[in-house]
Amino acid sequence: MIEAALSRSVARWYPGATGVTGAAKLSGGASQETWRFDIVHPDGVIGAILRRSPKGYGAAPTRAAGLGAEAQLMQLAFEAGVPSPRVMHVLTAEDELGTGFIMQRVEGETIARKILRDKEYAAARPLLARQIGGILAGLHRLPLDRLPELRSRGATQEISEFERDYRSLNWPKPVFELALRWLRDHDPGPSVETTLVHGDFRNGNLIIGPDGVRAVLDWELAHLGDPMEDLGWVCVNSWRFGEIDKPVGGFGSREELFAGYEAAGRKVDAARVKFWEVMGTLRWGIMCGGMMQRFREGPDHSMERAMIGRRASETEIDLLRLLAPRGS
């Protein structure tokens, strides 16, 4: 059914296309789906990806930018030379596919454990932390006057929102209380500079090949804020997948990340990065707690929810490591 709708859509906006083949669903959440398919064309097959909210589904969650904004951000990044898939088409009512967009498929790997362990990526791994720094610098340089309308978030507001989310779980955790107190005590206040913040820039949301990073994915949490937030989030221990001595996604050091960022012409504030790494670790812990709450109380008692929920305890250990006095 979706393959027929895609064929009709593609024939309208891609000159010479005769249809699509191989449509396969890659993921599907409560309101969004991702599909892989190939565009059939006399000059050869073109790999594509559909990101959509099917017709009849509600608005995106309050923290999400929305699929229209995602498409605009990805195309802006692509045009600026930031590794990002090229947006080929933004869906209209005529497509009868819901809301969303179609982008050109970028081949590569997103599964972190394969990237961190397989021989195919051995040459790329030592280069990734510095390369990621350069990519983030480029992303943070995107002109504000060309961005879609995005929410704005600062450190003080985020502390309040995450404390509210944590209290709503009714699942007391002394380490989370300690982290909240530390964040309030070390709140750096408004950033001197406001930029685009990707919001979920991490291992798992990057397409990587033997040559390095090929594309940045999942722009749905993009917002305006402190650029150091992205540098802190990519260092959260949960994205290292066991390579805990390599803070940047299990690839390399903070120093390599910072060097790549500054070589691209931007400045790092290490204290603010540390604040956002603590914030990010707590954020993930609270998100895990939310998964456990939905597993316990909701109709979906899936094993996946329970497994993610139990990871809240891992973030407690990570927070204690981050907050321990130096030398202890």
Beta strands, then each sheet from edge to edge (+ up, - down):
strand 1: 19-28
strand 2: 33-40
strand 3: 46-53
strand 4: 87-90
strand 5: 99-104
strand 6: 195-197
strand 7: 206-209
strand 8: 212-216
strand 9: 223-225
sheet 1: 1+ 2- 3+ 5- 4+
sheet 2: 6+ 9-
sheet 3: 7+ 8-
end
